[in-house]
Amino acid sequence: MRAALLTFLVLPGYAAFLFLAFLSVAAIFTKRFFKLWRLCFYLCSLGLVALMAVLPLTYTPGGFNDDFANNSIMFWPLSTGCSVLALVAFRKPQRYFVLFAVVLSIVAFILYAFTLPQSRHAPTKTAVGLTPN
């Protein structure tokens, strides 16, 4: 059940990144501005929110969160994609509110992640005294 939930939460991020790459390449070669940029923004923001939901759902105090660590590689590309797509997909007065909301959610998530208690690392062999100095 947990693996299915994590897969469901992480796959929209990868799909959004692939869709963004496809639209960017298609826009370069066809020299057209697609109306699909807004759909791409919604997909990227859904993937980013789902990726942000993985950390609080899988966090265990005192342990290493490998579920988020395995998928955190997509955090910065999705954050950059959402920020750039907010400027591309929306018109002038609306784009600044959307960009502000995206940046505010990214900053709030980073602050939340830094306020979590750090896990304790296992003692090393030299700290325990198993190896000669």
GIFENZI-V18073 format. One record per backbone hydrogen bond with DSSP energy under -0.5 kcal/mol. CO is the residue of the C=O (numbers start at 1). NH is the residue of the N-H. If there is no record, write none. Layout:
# GIFENZI-V18073
{{CO | NH} {CO | NH}}
This chain:
# GIFENZI-V18073
{{1 | 5} {2 | 6} {3 | 7} {4 | 8} {5 | 9} {6 | 10} {7 | 11} {8 | 12} {10 | 13} {10 | 14} {11 | 15} {12 | 16} {13 | 17} {14 | 18} {15 | 19} {16 | 20} {17 | 21} {18 | 22} {19 | 23} {20 | 24} {21 | 25} {22 | 26} {23 | 27} {24 | 28} {25 | 29} {26 | 30} {27 | 31} {32 | 34} {34 | 37} {36 | 40} {37 | 41} {38 | 42} {39 | 43} {40 | 44} {41 | 45} {42 | 46} {43 | 47} {44 | 48} {45 | 49} {46 | 50} {47 | 51} {48 | 52} {49 | 53} {50 | 54} {51 | 54} {51 | 55} {52 | 56} {53 | 57} {54 | 58} {55 | 59} {60 | 63} {64 | 66} {65 | 69} {66 | 70} {67 | 71} {68 | 72} {71 | 74} {72 | 75} {72 | 76} {73 | 77} {74 | 78} {75 | 79} {76 | 80} {77 | 81} {78 | 82} {79 | 83} {80 | 84} {81 | 85} {82 | 86} {83 | 87} {84 | 87} {84 | 88} {85 | 89} {86 | 90} {91 | 95} {92 | 96} {93 | 97} {94 | 98} {95 | 99} {96 | 100} {97 | 101} {98 | 102} {99 | 103} {100 | 104} {101 | 105} {102 | 106} {103 | 107} {104 | 108} {105 | 109} {106 | 110} {107 | 111} {108 | 112} {109 | 113} {110 | 114} {111 | 115} {112 | 116} {113 | 116} {124 | 128} {125 | 129} {125 | 130} {125 | 131}}
